[in-house]
Amino acid sequence: MAKKELTFEQAMDRLEVIVQELEKNEKPLDETVDLFEEGLNLVKTCNARLSSFETKIEELSGKKETEDDGEGN
């Protein structure tokens, strides 16, 4: 079964939990490394989503500006 993809907010919430766990420094080394790896993957996912959101907003803004330019002239 495929793993359900987290929303941006869910990924950020999970990342916050991981950071808190790592800051406690109470986990065995193997588990700490696993948490760190999961955190890095979440950071990559969040960065990719932010980039995608930014691109979409720029595209929408560009479309809006083009529509506005065409109406006024």
N, CA, C and O atoms as a GROMACS GRO file, in nm:
protein
  292
    1MET      N    1   0.084  -0.118   0.000
    1MET     CA    2   0.000   0.000   0.000
    1MET      C    3   0.088   0.124   0.000
    1MET      O    4   0.188   0.130   0.073
    2ALA      N    5   0.053   0.223  -0.080
    2ALA     CA    6   0.131   0.347  -0.091
    2ALA      C    7   0.112   0.432   0.034
    2ALA      O    8   0.003   0.439   0.092
    3LYS      N    9   0.219   0.496   0.074
    3LYS     CA   10   0.216   0.583   0.190
    3LYS      C   11   0.145   0.713   0.154
    3LYS      O   12   0.176   0.775   0.052
    4LYS      N   13   0.050   0.756   0.238
    4LYS     CA   14  -0.023   0.879   0.212
    4LYS      C   15   0.069   0.999   0.228
    4LYS      O   16   0.143   1.009   0.327
    5GLU      N   17   0.064   1.088   0.132
    5GLU     CA   18   0.149   1.207   0.135
    5GLU      C   19   0.093   1.307   0.236
    5GLU      O   20  -0.027   1.334   0.240
    6LEU      N   21   0.182   1.363   0.316
    6LEU     CA   22   0.143   1.461   0.416
    6LEU      C   23   0.118   1.597   0.352
    6LEU      O   24   0.179   1.631   0.251
    7THR      N   25   0.028   1.673   0.412
    7THR     CA   26   0.012   1.812   0.369
    7THR      C   27   0.134   1.889   0.417
    7THR      O   28   0.211   1.840   0.500
    8PHE      N   29   0.151   2.009   0.366
    8PHE     CA   30   0.262   2.093   0.409
    8PHE      C   31   0.256   2.114   0.560
    8PHE      O   32   0.358   2.104   0.629
    9GLU      N   33   0.137   2.143   0.611
    9GLU     CA   34   0.121   2.169   0.754
    9GLU      C   35   0.152   2.045   0.837
    9GLU      O   36   0.215   2.055   0.943
   10GLN      N   37   0.108   1.929   0.791
   10GLN     CA   38   0.137   1.804   0.862
   10GLN      C   39   0.287   1.776   0.864
   10GLN      O   40   0.342   1.732   0.965
   11ALA      N   41   0.352   1.801   0.752
   11ALA     CA   42   0.497   1.780   0.744
   11ALA      C   43   0.570   1.873   0.840
   11ALA      O   44   0.664   1.832   0.908
   12MET      N   45   0.526   1.999   0.847
   12MET     CA   46   0.589   2.095   0.938
   12MET      C   47   0.565   2.055   1.084
   12MET      O   48   0.655   2.067   1.168
   13ASP      N   49   0.445   2.008   1.114
   13ASP     CA   50   0.415   1.963   1.251
   13ASP      C   51   0.503   1.844   1.289
   13ASP      O   52   0.557   1.839   1.400
   14ARG      N   53   0.517   1.749   1.197
   14ARG     CA   54   0.601   1.632   1.224
   14ARG      C   55   0.747   1.674   1.241
   14ARG      O   56   0.818   1.621   1.327
   15LEU      N   57   0.790   1.767   1.159
   15LEU     CA   58   0.928   1.816   1.169
   15LEU      C   59   0.951   1.881   1.306
   15LEU      O   60   1.057   1.863   1.366
   16GLU      N   61   0.853   1.955   1.355
   16GLU     CA   62   0.866   2.017   1.487
   16GLU      C   63   0.878   1.912   1.597
   16GLU      O   64   0.957   1.929   1.690
   17VAL      N   65   0.802   1.804   1.587
   17VAL     CA   66   0.810   1.696   1.686
   17VAL      C   67   0.948   1.631   1.680
   17VAL      O   68   1.008   1.601   1.784
   18ILE      N   69   0.999   1.610   1.560
   18ILE     CA   70   1.132   1.549   1.545
   18ILE      C   71   1.238   1.638   1.608
   18ILE      O   72   1.325   1.589   1.680
   19VAL      N   73   1.231   1.766   1.582
   19VAL     CA   74   1.330   1.860   1.638
   19VAL      C   75   1.326   1.854   1.791
   19VAL      O   76   1.430   1.850   1.856
   20GLN      N   77   1.206   1.853   1.847
   20GLN     CA   78   1.193   1.846   1.993
   20GLN      C   79   1.254   1.717   2.048
   20GLN      O   80   1.322   1.719   2.150
   21GLU      N   81   1.230   1.606   1.979
   21GLU     CA   82   1.286   1.478   2.022
   21GLU      C   83   1.439   1.479   2.014
   21GLU      O   84   1.507   1.431   2.104
   22LEU      N   85   1.491   1.535   1.905
   22LEU     CA   86   1.636   1.539   1.890
   22LEU      C   87   1.701   1.631   1.993
   22LEU      O   88   1.810   1.603   2.042
   23GLU      N   89   1.633   1.740   2.027
   23GLU     CA   90   1.688   1.834   2.126
   23GLU      C   91   1.695   1.771   2.265
   23GLU      O   92   1.782   1.807   2.344
   24LYS      N   93   1.605   1.678   2.295
   24LYS     CA   94   1.608   1.610   2.425
   24LYS      C   95   1.732   1.522   2.440
   24LYS      O   96   1.781   1.501   2.551
   25ASN      N   97   1.781   1.471   2.327
   25ASN     CA   98   1.900   1.386   2.326
   25ASN      C   99   1.886   1.265   2.418
   25ASN      O  100   1.980   1.229   2.489
   26GLU      N  101   1.767   1.203   2.418
   26GLU     CA  102   1.741   1.088   2.504
   26GLU      C  103   1.725   0.957   2.428
   26GLU      O  104   1.714   0.851   2.489
   27LYS      N  105   1.726   0.963   2.296
   27LYS     CA  106   1.703   0.844   2.214
   27LYS      C  107   1.836   0.773   2.189
   27LYS      O  108   1.942   0.835   2.191
   28PRO      N  109   1.829   0.642   2.166
   28PRO     CA  110   1.949   0.569   2.125
   28PRO      C  111   2.000   0.623   1.991
   28PRO      O  112   1.923   0.681   1.914
   29LEU      N  113   2.126   0.604   1.965
   29LEU     CA  114   2.189   0.660   1.845
   29LEU      C  115   2.119   0.616   1.717
   29LEU      O  116   2.097   0.697   1.627
   30ASP      N  117   2.083   0.488   1.707
   30ASP     CA  118   2.015   0.439   1.587
   30ASP      C  119   1.884   0.514   1.563
   30ASP      O  120   1.856   0.554   1.450
   31GLU      N  121   1.807   0.533   1.666
   31GLU     CA  122   1.680   0.604   1.654
   31GLU      C  123   1.702   0.752   1.624
   31GLU      O  124   1.626   0.813   1.548
   32THR      N  125   1.805   0.808   1.682
   32THR     CA  126   1.838   0.949   1.656
   32THR      C  127   1.872   0.970   1.509
   32THR      O  128   1.828   1.066   1.447
   33VAL      N  129   1.951   0.879   1.454
   33VAL     CA  130   1.988   0.889   1.312
   33VAL      C  131   1.864   0.873   1.225
   33VAL      O  132   1.848   0.945   1.126
   34ASP      N  133   1.775   0.781   1.260
   34ASP     CA  134   1.652   0.762   1.183
   34ASP      C  135   1.564   0.888   1.188
   34ASP      O  136   1.509   0.930   1.086
   35LEU      N  137   1.553   0.949   1.305
   35LEU     CA  138   1.475   1.072   1.318
   35LEU      C  139   1.538   1.185   1.237
   35LEU      O  140   1.468   1.262   1.170
   36PHE      N  141   1.670   1.194   1.243
   36PHE     CA  142   1.741   1.297   1.167
   36PHE      C  143   1.716   1.279   1.017
   36PHE      O  144   1.690   1.376   0.946
   37GLU      N  145   1.724   1.155   0.970
   37GLU     CA  146   1.699   1.127   0.829
   37GLU      C  147   1.555   1.162   0.790
   37GLU      O  148   1.532   1.223   0.685
   38GLU      N  149   1.460   1.126   0.874
   38GLU     CA  150   1.320   1.161   0.847
   38GLU      C  151   1.303   1.312   0.842
   38GLU      O  152   1.232   1.365   0.756
   39GLY      N  153   1.369   1.382   0.933
   39GLY     CA  154   1.364   1.527   0.935
   39GLY      C  155   1.419   1.589   0.809
   39GLY      O  156   1.360   1.682   0.754
   40LEU      N  157   1.533   1.539   0.762
   40LEU     CA  158   1.591   1.590   0.638
   40LEU      C  159   1.497   1.568   0.519
   40LEU      O  160   1.482   1.656   0.434
   41ASN      N  161   1.434   1.452   0.514
   41ASN     CA  162   1.340   1.424   0.407
   41ASN      C  163   1.219   1.518   0.414
   41ASN      O  164   1.169   1.563   0.311
   42LEU      N  165   1.173   1.547   0.534
   42LEU     CA  166   1.061   1.640   0.550
   42LEU      C  167   1.100   1.782   0.508
   42LEU      O  168   1.021   1.852   0.446
   43VAL      N  169   1.222   1.823   0.541
   43VAL     CA  170   1.271   1.955   0.499
   43VAL      C  171   1.274   1.963   0.346
   43VAL      O  172   1.231   2.063   0.289
   44LYS      N  173   1.324   1.859   0.282
   44LYS     CA  174   1.328   1.857   0.135
   44LYS      C  175   1.188   1.865   0.077
   44LYS      O  176   1.163   1.939  -0.019
   45THR      N  177   1.096   1.789   0.135
   45THR     CA  178   0.957   1.790   0.089
   45THR      C  179   0.896   1.928   0.106
   45THR      O  180   0.831   1.979   0.014
   46CYS      N  181   0.915   1.989   0.222
   46CYS     CA  182   0.858   2.122   0.248
   46CYS      C  183   0.919   2.226   0.153
   46CYS      O  184   0.847   2.311   0.101
   47ASN      N  185   1.049   2.221   0.132
   47ASN     CA  186   1.114   2.315   0.040
   47ASN      C  187   1.060   2.300  -0.102
   47ASN      O  188   1.037   2.399  -0.171
   48ALA      N  189   1.041   2.176  -0.145
   48ALA     CA  190   0.988   2.152  -0.280
   48ALA      C  191   0.846   2.207  -0.292
   48ALA      O  192   0.810   2.267  -0.393
   49ARG      N  193   0.766   2.186  -0.188
   49ARG     CA  194   0.629   2.237  -0.191
   49ARG      C  195   0.627   2.389  -0.191
   49ARG      O  196   0.549   2.451  -0.264
   50LEU      N  197   0.712   2.450  -0.109
   50LEU     CA  198   0.717   2.596  -0.107
   50LEU      C  199   0.757   2.651  -0.243
   50LEU      O  200   0.700   2.750  -0.290
   51SER      N  201   0.852   2.588  -0.306
   51SER     CA  202   0.895   2.629  -0.438
   51SER      C  203   0.780   2.616  -0.538
   51SER      O  204   0.760   2.703  -0.622
   52SER      N  205   0.707   2.508  -0.527
   52SER     CA  206   0.592   2.485  -0.615
   52SER      C  207   0.484   2.590  -0.591
   52SER      O  208   0.425   2.642  -0.686
   53PHE      N  209   0.459   2.620  -0.464
   53PHE     CA  210   0.359   2.723  -0.431
   53PHE      C  211   0.402   2.858  -0.486
   53PHE      O  212   0.321   2.933  -0.541
   54GLU      N  213   0.530   2.889  -0.471
   54GLU     CA  214   0.583   3.016  -0.519
   54GLU      C  215   0.567   3.028  -0.671
   54GLU      O  216   0.527   3.133  -0.722
   55THR      N  217   0.599   2.921  -0.742
   55THR     CA  218   0.586   2.920  -0.887
   55THR      C  219   0.440   2.940  -0.927
   55THR      O  220   0.410   3.017  -1.019
   56LYS      N  221   0.351   2.871  -0.859
   56LYS     CA  222   0.209   2.883  -0.891
   56LYS      C  223   0.159   3.026  -0.866
   56LYS      O  224   0.084   3.080  -0.947
   57ILE      N  225   0.200   3.085  -0.754
   57ILE     CA  226   0.160   3.222  -0.723
   57ILE      C  227   0.213   3.319  -0.828
   57ILE      O  228   0.142   3.410  -0.871
   58GLU      N  229   0.338   3.299  -0.869
   58GLU     CA  230   0.396   3.385  -0.973
   58GLU      C  231   0.319   3.370  -1.104
   58GLU      O  232   0.294   3.469  -1.173
   59GLU      N  233   0.283   3.247  -1.139
   59GLU     CA  234   0.206   3.224  -1.260
   59GLU      C  235   0.070   3.292  -1.252
   59GLU      O  236   0.026   3.357  -1.346
   60LEU      N  237   0.004   3.275  -1.138
   60LEU     CA  238  -0.128   3.336  -1.120
   60LEU      C  239  -0.118   3.488  -1.122
   60LEU      O  240  -0.203   3.556  -1.180
   61SER      N  241  -0.015   3.542  -1.059
   61SER     CA  242   0.004   3.686  -1.058
   61SER      C  243   0.032   3.737  -1.199
   61SER      O  244  -0.018   3.843  -1.238
   62GLY      N  245   0.111   3.664  -1.274
   62GLY     CA  246   0.141   3.701  -1.411
   62GLY      C  247   0.016   3.699  -1.497
   62GLY      O  248  -0.003   3.788  -1.580
   63LYS      N  249  -0.067   3.600  -1.479
   63LYS     CA  250  -0.192   3.590  -1.553
   63LYS      C  251  -0.283   3.706  -1.518
   63LYS      O  252  -0.347   3.765  -1.606
   64LYS      N  253  -0.290   3.739  -1.391
   64LYS     CA  254  -0.376   3.848  -1.346
   64LYS      C  255  -0.327   3.980  -1.405
   64LYS      O  256  -0.408   4.059  -1.453
   65GLU      N  257  -0.196   4.003  -1.403
   65GLU     CA  258  -0.140   4.127  -1.460
   65GLU      C  259  -0.169   4.135  -1.609
   65GLU      O  260  -0.202   4.241  -1.661
   66THR      N  261  -0.156   4.022  -1.678
   66THR     CA  262  -0.184   4.018  -1.823
   66THR      C  263  -0.330   4.049  -1.850
   66THR      O  264  -0.362   4.124  -1.942
   67GLU      N  265  -0.420   3.992  -1.769
   67GLU     CA  266  -0.563   4.019  -1.785
   67GLU      C  267  -0.594   4.165  -1.759
   67GLU      O  268  -0.671   4.227  -1.833
   68ASP      N  269  -0.534   4.222  -1.655
   68ASP     CA  270  -0.556   4.362  -1.621
   68ASP      C  271  -0.505   4.454  -1.731
   68ASP      O  272  -0.570   4.553  -1.764
   69ASP      N  273  -0.389   4.423  -1.788
   69ASP     CA  274  -0.332   4.503  -1.896
   69ASP      C  275  -0.422   4.503  -2.019
   69ASP      O  276  -0.439   4.605  -2.084
   70GLY      N  277  -0.479   4.389  -2.048
   70GLY     CA  278  -0.564   4.376  -2.167
   70GLY      C  279  -0.696   4.448  -2.153
   70GLY      O  280  -0.751   4.495  -2.253
   71GLU      N  281  -0.750   4.458  -2.034
   71GLU     CA  282  -0.879   4.520  -2.011
   71GLU      C  283  -0.873   4.672  -2.020
   71GLU      O  284  -0.965   4.736  -2.071
   72GLY      N  285  -0.764   4.728  -1.971
   72GLY     CA  286  -0.754   4.873  -1.962
   72GLY      C  287  -0.715   4.941  -2.091
   72GLY      O  288  -0.732   5.062  -2.104
   73ASN      N  289  -0.664   4.868  -2.185
   73ASN     CA  290  -0.613   4.928  -2.309
   73ASN      C  291  -0.710   4.919  -2.420
   73ASN      O  292  -0.681   4.966  -2.531
   0.00000   0.00000   0.00000
